[in-house]
Amino acid sequence: MKHQPTIAAAEGGIASNASTTRNEVTTADLYRAAWAASLGSALEYYDFALYNLASALIFGPLFFPSSDPAMGLIASFGAYFLGFAIRPVGGIVFGTLGDRYGRKFVLMATILLMGIASTLIGLLPTYASAGIWAPILLVGCRLLQGLGAGAEQAGAAVLMAEYAPAKRRGYFAALPFMGVLLGTVMAAAIYFALVRVEDISQSWLWRVPFLLSVVIIAVAIWIRLKLKESPSFTKLEARQQVNDSPLKHLIRHSTPTLLKVIGMRMAENGGSSIYQSLAISYMVTATGLKGPIGPIALLLAGVSGAVIIPMTGMLSDRFGRVPVYRAFALYQLLLAYPTWWVLSQGNAAASIAMLCVALAGVWGMFATQGALLPELFGAQHRYAGVAVGREVSAVIAGGVAPLIGASIIAWATAHWGGAEGRVMAWIPLATYVAILSLIGVVTTFYTPETRGRDLDDLRDAAEDPVALSGERAVRPS
């Protein structure tokens, strides 16, 4: 009888090849991946903050003219929301492609899509020159932005987690989130400078911030072209374990894991949206603060985040992902009422300082997610899992937060009466933040610790050791 190699022997050969593949990732490759991921995140959040500011300041009269300025503003924010709402579609489409054709391929596609759409906005004709086609084209560009953004941040997190050495994965996987701060600070700084020059809606200057997207995209593409595919996906290809239906596989085997991601991000994404958008609106409309409070608060918060994010990554490498995430969620929970009470006092300096303090909780959870979310999912559907979990939770937590917050302020105004009622809205608003934070805290008690997890494992972190669908999960020695 002809001798047949055992499964263990075959797995040993695969493990040897996989080890060789991993050893080929040099320090230069690791830092190139960090730059590639960070610049993509910078472009995504530069676009996000830029469009947010433009929607509030200039898009109404330029693209949605109306005899009622409020209606133009509503239409402008409606276009903004469409880009937000389509992000889960982008997460599903590009997340699936990332698990089928590789992380590098999709990261090239998403940054091209976002960069081209943002640059085109800077070239669009306005309603005065193109009529109804102007808002149609703007909405089209916004939808393209949303599709690309739906998988960019997830891809950056997956790429860095799969590239990084296991003992320092928390630190390196947090670095792309520095790009988030860079993009937000860039957009705030540019608009802060332009608004002080003149009414930019009456000149070509409003186009400049969007046209600058081409610089970021050129640098990011140049770096990503030199990027190697992630070691984990390379090994999946070598073992012929790439799943042809990663989304179906994800839904079948990872629904509990997706629910954990959504639960944890209720605290982080909800808190981020509330403190970076709703709180600033409350400070201006309810307490009457004047001046560029929003841009100044975001700039200072970005500086604090630049320190907190890498430090949090290192803490998660030392103490574990779940304890660190839980600590920052508790921090946000405990600070909810003190933060909103300070904001209700109408003191500009104290309000800005308190926002920076409150956002430390968001930055800490944000940084911990860099390694935690990719480590929760198995290798065959990791990109789709992180993308779908992030973007669905973004709509549920962050997407509706400004609407709920505005409704709370309107209710408080009617219930308690006039200006005093608007100020008293801080109580239910703080309660809203506390509830979202509590959901995140509770979810961590159902989330497994993932520090040091083998990212070549086909199973989710919380999964029973029995292999998926009766198939044996090949685990390199």
PASE-908621 format. One line per 2 residues: number of its first residue (from 0); their letters; for each residue z negated, x negated, y negated of C-alpha. Coordinates in nm, 2 decimals. Each point is the difference from the previous one (the first is absolute). Example, Ala and Ser with C-alpha at 12.3 -4.5 7.8 and 13.67 -1.06 7.14 Angstrom:
<nodes>
0> as> -0.78/-1.23/0.45; 0.07/-0.14/-0.34 .
</nodes>
This chain:
<nodes>
0> mk> 0.00/0.00/0.00; 0.10/-0.13/-0.34 .
2> hq> -0.31/-0.08/-0.21; -0.04/0.22/-0.31 .
4> pt> -0.18/-0.13/-0.31; -0.33/0.19/-0.07 .
6> ia> -0.05/0.21/-0.31; -0.27/-0.25/-0.11 .
8> aa> 0.24/-0.29/0.03; 0.27/0.19/-0.19 .
10> eg> -0.26/0.08/-0.27; -0.11/-0.36/-0.01 .
12> gi> 0.35/-0.11/-0.07; 0.04/0.26/-0.27 .
14> as> -0.33/-0.11/-0.15; 0.11/-0.36/-0.01 .
16> na> 0.32/0.09/-0.18; -0.20/0.22/-0.24 .
18> st> -0.24/-0.28/-0.07; 0.29/-0.23/-0.09 .
20> tr> 0.14/0.26/-0.23; -0.33/0.04/-0.18 .
22> ne> -0.04/-0.38/-0.03; 0.33/-0.01/-0.18 .
24> vt> -0.16/0.18/-0.29; -0.09/-0.28/-0.24 .
26> ta> -0.23/0.00/-0.30; 0.30/0.02/-0.22 .
28> dl> 0.12/0.31/0.19; -0.33/0.16/-0.05 .
30> yr> -0.02/-0.05/-0.37; 0.37/0.10/-0.04 .
32> aa> -0.09/0.32/0.18; -0.29/0.05/-0.24 .
34> wa> 0.22/-0.04/-0.30; 0.27/0.22/0.14 .
36> as> -0.25/0.28/0.08; -0.18/-0.03/-0.34 .
38> lg> 0.31/0.01/-0.21; 0.12/0.31/0.18 .
40> sa> -0.33/0.16/-0.07; 0.02/-0.11/-0.36 .
42> le> 0.34/0.17/-0.04; -0.12/0.32/0.17 .
44> yy> -0.31/0.04/-0.23; 0.18/-0.13/-0.31 .
46> df> 0.25/0.29/0.06; -0.29/0.24/0.07 .
48> al> -0.19/-0.08/-0.32; 0.31/-0.03/-0.20 .
50> yn> 0.13/0.34/0.09; -0.34/0.15/-0.05 .
52> la> -0.02/-0.13/-0.35; 0.36/0.09/-0.08 .
54> sa> -0.05/0.35/0.13; -0.29/0.05/-0.24 .
56> li> 0.15/-0.17/-0.30; 0.38/0.02/-0.01 .
58> fg> 0.18/0.18/0.28; -0.08/0.35/-0.12 .
60> pl> 0.21/-0.01/-0.33; 0.26/-0.24/0.15 .
62> ff> 0.09/0.18/0.32; -0.17/0.34/-0.01 .
64> ps> 0.03/0.13/-0.36; -0.17/0.33/-0.07 .
66> sd> -0.11/0.20/-0.30; -0.34/-0.03/0.16 .
68> pa> -0.11/-0.36/0.04; -0.25/0.09/0.27 .
70> mg> 0.28/0.14/0.21; 0.19/-0.33/-0.04 .
72> li> -0.30/-0.19/0.11; -0.05/0.23/0.30 .
74> as> 0.36/-0.05/0.11; -0.04/-0.38/-0.04 .
76> fg> -0.31/-0.01/0.22; 0.18/0.23/0.24 .
78> ay> 0.26/-0.26/0.05; -0.28/-0.26/0.04 .
80> fl> -0.16/0.22/0.27; 0.33/0.03/0.20 .
82> gf> 0.01/-0.38/0.04; -0.36/0.01/0.12 .
84> ai> 0.05/0.29/0.24; 0.30/-0.16/0.17 .
86> rp> -0.20/-0.32/0.08; -0.11/0.13/0.35 .
88> vg> 0.37/0.05/0.08; 0.06/-0.36/-0.09 .
90> gi> -0.30/-0.10/0.20; 0.14/0.18/0.31 .
92> vf> 0.36/-0.12/-0.04; -0.07/-0.37/-0.08 .
94> gt> -0.31/-0.02/0.21; 0.21/0.10/0.30 .
96> lg> 0.27/-0.25/-0.09; -0.26/-0.27/-0.04 .
98> dr> -0.12/0.06/0.36; 0.35/0.00/0.13 .
100> yg> 0.18/-0.27/-0.19; -0.27/-0.22/-0.14 .
102> rk> -0.23/-0.03/-0.30; 0.23/-0.24/-0.20 .
104> fv> 0.30/0.23/0.02; -0.19/0.30/-0.14 .
106> lm> -0.18/-0.20/-0.27; 0.34/-0.12/-0.13 .
108> at> 0.13/0.36/0.00; -0.31/0.15/-0.18 .
110> il> -0.01/-0.25/-0.28; 0.37/0.03/-0.06 .
112> lm> -0.03/0.38/-0.01; -0.30/-0.01/-0.24 .
114> gi> 0.14/-0.27/-0.22; 0.35/0.15/-0.04 .
116> as> -0.14/0.35/-0.07; -0.24/-0.14/-0.27 .
118> tl> 0.27/-0.21/-0.17; 0.23/0.30/0.00 .
120> ig> -0.26/0.21/-0.19; 0.03/-0.26/-0.28 .
122> ll> 0.38/0.07/-0.01; 0.00/0.38/0.01 .
124> pt> 0.15/0.21/-0.28; -0.25/0.24/-0.17 .
126> ya> 0.03/0.38/-0.03; 0.15/-0.04/-0.34 .
128> sa> 0.31/-0.18/0.13; 0.03/0.13/0.36 .
130> gi> -0.15/0.34/0.00; -0.14/0.14/0.33 .
132> wa> 0.13/-0.31/0.19; -0.27/-0.22/-0.17 .
134> pi> -0.30/0.17/0.17; 0.19/0.04/0.32 .
136> ll> 0.07/-0.38/0.01; -0.36/-0.08/-0.09 .
138> vg> -0.13/0.22/0.28; 0.25/-0.17/0.24 .
140> cr> -0.13/-0.34/-0.10; -0.36/0.11/0.04 .
142> ll> 0.07/0.13/0.35; 0.15/-0.34/0.10 .
144> qg> -0.30/-0.17/-0.15; -0.23/0.22/0.21 .
146> lg> 0.19/-0.06/0.32; -0.02/-0.37/-0.03 .
148> ag> -0.36/-0.01/-0.11; -0.10/0.22/0.30 .
150> ae> 0.02/-0.30/0.23; -0.02/-0.31/-0.23 .
152> qa> -0.38/-0.03/-0.02; -0.04/0.09/0.37 .
154> ga> 0.25/-0.27/0.09; -0.17/-0.26/-0.21 .
156> av> -0.33/0.07/0.17; 0.15/-0.01/0.35 .
158> lm> 0.20/-0.32/-0.07; -0.30/-0.19/-0.13 .
160> ae> -0.23/0.12/0.27; 0.25/-0.11/0.27 .
162> ya> 0.06/-0.33/-0.17; -0.36/-0.10/-0.07 .
164> pa> -0.23/-0.19/0.23; -0.25/0.24/0.16 .
166> kr> -0.31/-0.17/-0.15; 0.14/0.03/-0.35 .
168> rg> 0.20/0.32/0.03; -0.22/0.20/-0.23 .
170> yf> 0.06/-0.25/-0.29; 0.37/-0.05/0.04 .
172> aa> 0.07/0.38/0.07; -0.18/0.07/-0.33 .
174> lp> 0.22/-0.22/-0.21; 0.30/0.24/-0.03 .
176> fm> -0.24/0.24/-0.17; -0.03/-0.25/-0.28 .
178> gv> 0.37/0.09/-0.06; -0.13/0.36/-0.07 .
180> ll> -0.22/-0.13/-0.28; 0.28/-0.22/-0.13 .
182> gt> 0.25/0.29/-0.02; -0.25/0.23/-0.17 .
184> vm> -0.11/-0.26/-0.25; 0.36/-0.09/-0.08 .
186> aa> 0.10/0.36/-0.07; -0.31/0.07/-0.21 .
188> ai> 0.04/-0.32/-0.20; 0.37/0.06/-0.08 .
190> yf> -0.06/0.36/-0.11; -0.30/-0.11/-0.20 .
192> al> 0.22/-0.25/-0.19; 0.29/0.24/-0.05 .
194> vr> -0.20/0.30/-0.12; -0.15/-0.21/-0.27 .
196> ve> 0.35/-0.10/-0.13; 0.15/0.34/-0.06 .
198> di> 0.08/0.34/0.15; 0.19/-0.14/0.30 .
200> sq> 0.14/0.34/0.09; 0.22/-0.02/-0.31 .
202> sw> 0.15/-0.34/0.09; 0.14/-0.19/0.29 .
204> lw> -0.33/-0.18/0.06; -0.12/0.26/0.25 .
206> rv> 0.27/-0.14/0.24; -0.13/-0.35/-0.01 .
208> pf> -0.30/0.04/0.25; 0.23/0.16/0.26 .
210> ll> 0.27/-0.26/-0.04; -0.26/-0.27/0.06 .
212> sv> -0.03/0.13/0.36; 0.31/-0.21/0.08 .
214> vi> -0.19/-0.32/-0.06; -0.27/0.09/0.25 .
216> ia> 0.25/0.12/0.26; 0.21/-0.32/-0.03 .
218> va> -0.30/-0.22/0.06; -0.13/0.21/0.28 .
220> iw> 0.33/0.02/0.18; 0.05/-0.38/-0.04 .
222> ir> -0.34/-0.05/0.18; 0.06/0.26/0.26 .
224> lk> 0.33/-0.14/0.10; -0.18/-0.31/0.12 .
226> lk> -0.26/0.19/0.18; -0.03/-0.01/0.38 .
228> es> -0.06/0.32/0.20; -0.36/0.07/0.08 .
230> ps> -0.13/-0.17/0.32; -0.12/0.33/0.16 .
232> ft> 0.34/0.17/-0.04; 0.18/-0.31/0.13 .
234> kl> -0.21/0.02/0.31; 0.07/0.37/0.05 .
236> ea> 0.37/-0.09/-0.01; -0.04/-0.29/0.24 .
238> rq> -0.18/0.23/0.25; 0.25/0.29/-0.06 .
240> qv> -0.29/0.22/-0.10; 0.14/0.13/-0.32 .
242> nd> -0.04/0.38/0.01; 0.31/0.21/-0.07 .
244> sp> -0.20/0.29/-0.13; -0.30/-0.15/-0.19 .
246> lk> -0.08/0.32/-0.20; -0.01/0.21/0.32 .
248> hl> -0.21/-0.26/0.16; -0.23/-0.01/-0.30 .
250> ir> -0.05/0.38/-0.01; -0.06/0.01/0.38 .
252> hs> -0.25/-0.28/0.02; -0.15/-0.06/-0.34 .
254> tp> -0.08/0.33/-0.17; -0.38/-0.08/0.01 .
256> tl> 0.07/-0.34/-0.16; 0.22/0.16/-0.27 .
258> lk> -0.29/0.25/-0.08; -0.24/-0.30/-0.04 .
260> vi> 0.24/-0.16/-0.25; 0.03/0.32/-0.20 .
262> gm> -0.38/0.05/0.00; -0.07/-0.35/-0.12 .
264> rm> 0.26/0.01/-0.27; -0.14/0.32/-0.14 .
266> ae> -0.26/-0.22/-0.16; 0.22/-0.29/-0.11 .
268> ng> 0.32/0.18/-0.10; -0.18/0.30/-0.15 .
270> gs> -0.23/-0.23/-0.20; 0.29/-0.21/-0.12 .
272> si> 0.20/0.29/-0.12; -0.30/0.16/-0.17 .
274> yq> -0.13/-0.31/-0.18; 0.34/-0.13/-0.10 .
276> sl> 0.15/0.33/-0.12; -0.23/0.29/-0.02 .
278> ai> -0.30/-0.19/-0.15; 0.22/-0.14/-0.28 .
280> sy> 0.13/0.34/-0.08; -0.35/0.14/0.00 .
282> mv> -0.12/-0.27/-0.25; 0.28/0.09/-0.24 .
284> ta> 0.01/0.38/0.02; -0.37/0.08/0.07 .
286> tg> -0.19/-0.27/-0.19; 0.26/-0.06/-0.27 .
288> lk> 0.03/-0.38/0.04; 0.30/-0.14/-0.19 .
290> gp> 0.22/-0.31/0.04; 0.15/-0.17/0.30 .
292> ig> -0.31/0.06/0.22; 0.21/0.04/0.32 .
294> pi> 0.20/-0.32/-0.02; -0.31/-0.20/-0.10 .
296> al> -0.21/0.14/0.29; 0.28/-0.07/0.25 .
298> ll> 0.05/-0.35/-0.12; -0.37/-0.09/0.03 .
300> ag> -0.03/0.18/0.33; 0.29/-0.20/0.13 .
302> vs> -0.17/-0.32/-0.10; -0.31/0.10/0.19 .
304> ga> 0.21/0.10/0.30; 0.16/-0.34/0.01 .
306> vi> -0.34/-0.14/0.09; -0.13/0.28/0.22 .
308> ip> 0.31/0.04/0.23; 0.02/-0.36/0.15 .
310> mt> -0.38/-0.02/0.02; -0.01/0.33/0.19 .
312> gm> 0.26/-0.12/0.24; -0.22/-0.30/0.08 .
314> ls> -0.30/0.22/0.04; 0.18/0.22/0.25 .
316> dr> 0.08/-0.32/0.20; -0.36/-0.09/0.01 .
318> fg> -0.18/0.34/0.04; 0.27/0.22/0.14 .
320> rv> 0.24/0.26/-0.14; -0.19/0.32/0.05 .
322> pv> -0.34/-0.12/-0.15; 0.17/-0.13/-0.31 .
324> yr> 0.21/0.31/-0.05; -0.30/0.22/0.05 .
326> af> -0.20/-0.20/-0.25; 0.26/0.05/-0.28 .
328> al> 0.04/0.37/0.09; -0.38/0.04/-0.04 .
330> yq> 0.02/-0.20/-0.32; 0.25/0.25/-0.14 .
332> ll> -0.21/0.29/0.12; -0.32/-0.12/-0.16 .
334> la> 0.18/-0.08/-0.33; 0.19/0.33/-0.03 .
336> yp> -0.26/0.18/-0.22; -0.11/-0.30/-0.21 .
338> tw> 0.37/-0.08/-0.07; 0.10/0.35/-0.12 .
340> wv> -0.32/0.03/-0.20; 0.09/-0.32/-0.19 .
342> ls> 0.36/0.13/-0.05; -0.14/0.33/-0.15 .
344> qg> -0.19/-0.19/-0.27; 0.32/-0.09/-0.20 .
346> na> -0.08/-0.36/-0.05; 0.32/-0.21/0.03 .
348> aa> -0.15/-0.33/0.10; -0.25/0.15/0.25 .
350> si> 0.28/0.22/0.15; 0.24/-0.29/0.05 .
352> am> -0.28/-0.22/0.16; -0.11/0.29/0.23 .
354> lc> 0.36/0.06/0.12; 0.03/-0.37/0.09 .
356> va> -0.33/0.02/0.19; 0.10/0.33/0.18 .
358> la> 0.34/-0.14/0.10; -0.17/-0.29/0.18 .
360> gv> -0.06/0.25/0.28; 0.37/0.09/0.01 .
362> wg> 0.11/-0.37/0.00; -0.24/-0.08/0.28 .
364> mf> 0.13/0.28/0.23; 0.35/-0.08/-0.10 .
366> at> -0.03/-0.37/0.10; -0.17/0.08/0.33 .
368> qg> 0.28/0.23/0.10; 0.24/-0.30/0.00 .
370> al> -0.12/-0.11/0.34; -0.18/0.31/0.12 .
372> lp> 0.30/0.25/0.01; 0.24/-0.23/0.18 .
374> el> -0.27/-0.10/0.25; -0.06/0.37/0.09 .
376> fg> 0.35/0.06/0.14; 0.18/-0.14/0.30 .
378> aq> 0.29/-0.24/-0.04; 0.28/0.24/0.09 .
380> hr> -0.07/0.25/-0.28; -0.21/-0.20/-0.24 .
382> ya> 0.23/0.02/-0.30; 0.06/0.37/0.04 .
384> gv> -0.37/0.06/0.05; -0.11/-0.18/-0.31 .
386> av> 0.28/0.15/-0.21; -0.05/0.36/0.11 .
388> gr> -0.38/-0.02/-0.02; 0.01/-0.15/-0.35 .
390> ev> 0.26/0.23/-0.15; -0.13/0.33/0.14 .
392> sa> -0.35/-0.09/-0.12; 0.14/-0.10/-0.33 .
394> vi> 0.14/0.35/-0.06; -0.32/0.17/0.13 .
396> ag> -0.25/-0.22/-0.18; 0.17/-0.16/-0.30 .
398> gv> 0.30/0.23/-0.06; -0.21/0.31/-0.06 .
400> ap> -0.29/-0.16/-0.17; 0.13/0.02/-0.36 .
402> li> 0.09/0.37/0.06; -0.34/0.09/0.15 .
404> ga> -0.17/-0.20/-0.28; 0.20/0.18/-0.27 .
406> si> -0.09/0.33/0.16; -0.37/-0.10/0.00 .
408> ia> 0.02/-0.09/-0.37; 0.17/0.34/-0.08 .
410> wa> -0.26/0.19/0.20; -0.29/-0.19/-0.17 .
412> ta> 0.15/0.07/-0.34; 0.02/0.37/0.07 .
414> hw> -0.33/0.02/0.18; -0.22/-0.20/-0.24 .
416> gg> 0.21/0.06/-0.31; 0.23/-0.21/-0.22 .
418> ae> -0.04/-0.37/-0.07; -0.36/-0.01/0.15 .
420> gr> 0.14/0.15/0.32; 0.26/-0.27/0.03 .
422> vm> -0.26/-0.27/-0.04; -0.23/0.17/0.26 .
424> aw> 0.29/-0.02/0.25; -0.13/-0.34/0.09 .
426> ip> -0.24/0.16/0.24; 0.25/0.17/0.23 .
428> la> 0.24/-0.30/-0.04; -0.28/-0.23/0.12 .
430> ty> -0.06/0.24/0.29; 0.37/-0.02/0.09 .
432> va> -0.01/-0.38/0.01; -0.32/0.01/0.21 .
434> il> 0.15/0.24/0.25; 0.31/-0.22/0.05 .
436> sl> -0.22/-0.31/0.03; -0.22/0.17/0.25 .
438> ig> 0.30/0.09/0.22; 0.09/-0.37/0.00 .
440> vv> -0.36/-0.11/0.09; -0.02/0.25/0.29 .
442> tt> 0.34/-0.10/0.13; -0.11/-0.36/0.04 .
444> fy> -0.26/0.10/0.26; 0.29/0.12/0.22 .
446> tp> 0.22/-0.30/-0.06; -0.02/-0.30/0.24 .
448> et> -0.05/-0.35/-0.12; 0.33/-0.19/0.00 .
450> rg> -0.08/-0.35/-0.12; 0.17/-0.27/0.21 .
452> rd> 0.20/0.26/0.20; 0.31/-0.11/0.19 .
454> ld> 0.29/0.13/-0.20; 0.24/-0.04/0.30 .
456> dl> -0.20/0.27/0.19; 0.21/0.31/0.05 .
458> rd> -0.30/0.23/-0.02; -0.18/0.14/-0.31 .
460> aa> -0.34/-0.16/-0.07; -0.19/0.32/0.10 .
462> ed> 0.21/0.07/0.31; -0.13/0.03/0.35 .
464> pv> 0.08/-0.32/0.20; 0.23/0.20/0.23 .
466> al> 0.36/-0.10/-0.10; 0.22/0.24/-0.19 .
468> sg> 0.20/0.26/0.19; -0.08/-0.17/0.33 .
470> er> 0.17/-0.32/-0.13; -0.20/-0.32/0.03 .
472> av> -0.06/-0.16/-0.34; 0.10/-0.36/0.02 .
474> rp> -0.28/-0.21/-0.15; 0.06/-0.37/-0.05 .
476> s> -0.26/-0.23/0.13 .
</nodes>
